[in-house]
Amino acid sequence: MRKLLIIVLASLGLAPAWAAEEPSGCDKFKWPIDRERAALTAPDQTRLSSGSELTALPEKGVTIDLRAAGEAGLPLAPERAPRDGTFGGFATFKTVPKAGTYTISLSSAGWVDVVQNGQTLKPKAFSGATDCDGIRKTMKYEISANPFVLQISGTRNDRISFAILPSD
């Protein structure tokens, strides 16, 4: 009986770790991701260097070349400090066609900060899953019709794809 009690208590201690695992598979996102995934996997993506300035939001996916975290020169410190050995970068968008909800999606793991009017915007919704080819996470932000900066940090690779699309 004592052995059984120890086993039960040990398994209860593991429950929080198991519950915290991210879902796996493309069908585990909280909303449909077909548009975002298509943009992130398209062969004709725009290619940018970190620090680039665009006059308008891209209508397709973008691949951005990142720099070592200590050399990324992000305009604002990321809300989550990047780990050693990771990469980061940013792009400035001068024009937003209209205020509204936009999804910002990443092809692989990384931290996103959207900076507008000197403030870091908080996502209105977040969804992520592992083991989905081409997309790792997607977030919804309320973005006004003013310039903003997209900062990406904490990535394991020196290149990542992102998409910024009007939310349905």
C-alpha positions as CSV (number, residue, x, y, z in Angstrom):
1,M,0.0,0.0,0.0
2,R,2.8,2.4,0.9
3,K,4.5,1.7,-2.5
4,L,1.2,2.5,-4.3
5,L,0.9,5.8,-2.4
6,I,4.4,6.8,-3.3
7,I,3.8,6.1,-7.0
8,V,0.5,8.1,-7.0
9,L,2.2,11.1,-5.3
10,A,5.1,10.9,-7.7
11,S,2.9,10.9,-10.7
12,L,0.9,13.8,-9.4
13,G,4.1,15.8,-9.1
14,L,4.8,15.2,-12.8
15,A,1.3,16.4,-13.9
16,P,2.1,20.1,-14.1
17,A,5.1,19.5,-16.4
18,W,3.0,17.3,-18.6
19,A,0.2,19.8,-18.7
20,A,2.5,22.6,-19.7
21,E,3.8,20.8,-22.8
22,E,2.8,22.6,-26.0
23,P,0.5,20.8,-28.4
24,S,2.0,18.9,-31.4
25,G,0.6,19.0,-34.9
26,C,-0.9,21.5,-37.3
27,D,-4.4,20.7,-36.1
28,K,-3.6,21.9,-32.6
29,F,-3.5,25.6,-33.3
30,K,-6.4,27.6,-31.7
31,W,-7.6,29.0,-35.1
32,P,-7.1,28.1,-38.8
33,I,-3.5,28.7,-39.9
34,D,-3.7,27.8,-43.6
35,R,-3.2,31.4,-44.8
36,E,-0.3,32.0,-42.5
37,R,1.4,28.7,-43.2
38,A,1.1,29.3,-46.9
39,A,2.8,32.7,-46.6
40,L,5.6,31.2,-44.4
41,T,6.3,28.4,-46.8
42,A,6.0,30.3,-50.1
43,P,9.1,30.1,-52.3
44,D,8.9,33.8,-53.3
45,Q,9.3,35.4,-49.9
46,T,10.8,38.9,-49.6
47,R,14.3,38.7,-48.1
48,L,15.4,41.4,-45.6
49,S,18.4,42.2,-43.4
50,S,17.8,43.0,-39.8
51,G,17.2,46.8,-39.5
52,S,15.4,47.1,-42.8
53,E,12.7,49.7,-43.2
54,L,9.6,48.9,-45.3
55,T,7.1,51.5,-46.5
56,A,4.2,49.1,-46.4
57,L,3.2,45.8,-44.8
58,P,4.3,42.8,-47.0
59,E,1.5,40.9,-48.7
60,K,3.5,37.6,-48.4
61,G,5.9,36.0,-46.1
62,V,9.3,37.6,-45.3
63,T,12.6,35.9,-44.5
64,I,14.8,38.1,-42.3
65,D,18.5,37.6,-41.7
66,L,19.2,37.9,-38.0
67,R,22.3,38.8,-35.9
68,A,23.8,37.3,-32.8
69,A,21.7,38.5,-29.8
70,G,24.4,40.8,-28.5
71,E,24.8,42.5,-31.9
72,A,21.1,42.6,-32.9
73,G,20.7,46.3,-32.0
74,L,17.0,46.0,-31.2
75,P,15.4,49.4,-30.7
76,L,13.8,48.3,-27.4
77,A,15.0,45.6,-25.0
78,P,12.9,42.5,-25.6
79,E,10.3,41.6,-23.0
80,R,12.0,38.2,-22.7
81,A,15.7,38.3,-22.3
82,P,17.4,36.2,-25.1
83,R,19.5,33.3,-24.1
84,D,23.2,33.2,-25.0
85,G,23.8,31.7,-28.5
86,T,20.5,33.0,-29.9
87,F,19.8,35.5,-32.7
88,G,17.6,38.5,-33.1
89,G,16.6,41.3,-35.5
90,F,14.0,43.8,-36.4
91,A,12.2,45.5,-39.2
92,T,10.4,48.8,-39.3
93,F,7.1,49.2,-41.1
94,K,6.3,52.9,-42.0
95,T,2.7,52.4,-43.1
96,V,-0.1,50.3,-41.9
97,P,-3.1,50.4,-44.3
98,K,-5.7,50.6,-41.6
99,A,-5.9,50.0,-37.9
100,G,-7.1,46.6,-36.9
101,T,-6.2,43.1,-35.8
102,Y,-3.2,41.5,-37.5
103,T,-1.8,38.0,-37.1
104,I,2.0,37.8,-36.8
105,S,3.3,34.3,-37.4
106,L,6.8,32.8,-37.1
107,S,8.2,29.8,-39.0
108,S,10.2,28.6,-36.0
109,A,10.5,29.3,-32.3
110,G,11.4,32.9,-31.3
111,W,10.1,35.8,-29.2
112,V,8.2,38.6,-30.8
113,D,7.8,42.2,-29.6
114,V,5.7,44.7,-31.6
115,V,6.7,48.2,-30.7
116,Q,4.4,51.1,-31.7
117,N,4.5,54.7,-30.4
118,G,7.4,53.7,-28.1
119,Q,5.3,51.0,-26.3
120,T,5.5,47.2,-26.6
121,L,2.0,46.0,-27.7
122,K,0.6,42.9,-25.9
123,P,-0.8,40.2,-28.1
124,K,-4.6,39.7,-27.9
125,A,-4.3,36.0,-28.6
126,F,-1.5,33.4,-29.0
127,S,-1.4,30.0,-30.5
128,G,1.5,27.7,-31.0
129,A,2.3,24.0,-31.8
130,T,5.3,21.9,-32.4
131,D,5.7,19.5,-35.3
132,C,3.8,21.6,-37.9
133,D,6.0,22.2,-41.0
134,G,6.4,25.9,-41.8
135,I,4.8,27.5,-38.8
136,R,5.6,27.4,-35.1
137,K,3.5,30.2,-33.5
138,T,1.0,32.9,-34.4
139,M,-0.3,35.9,-32.4
140,K,-3.0,38.5,-32.9
141,Y,-2.2,42.1,-32.2
142,E,-4.3,45.3,-32.4
143,I,-2.1,47.6,-34.5
144,S,-3.0,51.2,-35.1
145,A,-2.4,53.0,-38.5
146,N,1.0,54.2,-37.3
147,P,4.5,53.0,-38.0
148,F,5.7,50.1,-35.9
149,V,8.7,47.9,-35.3
150,L,8.7,44.1,-35.3
151,Q,11.4,42.7,-33.1
152,I,12.3,39.0,-33.2
153,S,14.7,37.5,-30.6
154,G,15.7,34.3,-29.0
155,T,15.8,32.2,-32.2
156,R,18.2,29.3,-32.6
157,N,19.0,30.1,-36.2
158,D,20.3,33.3,-37.9
159,R,17.3,33.4,-40.3
160,I,13.5,33.1,-39.7
161,S,10.4,33.7,-41.8
162,F,7.5,35.8,-40.6
163,A,4.1,36.9,-41.9
164,I,2.0,39.9,-41.0
165,L,-1.6,39.4,-42.3
166,P,-4.9,41.1,-41.5
167,S,-6.9,38.9,-39.2
168,D,-10.1,37.4,-40.4
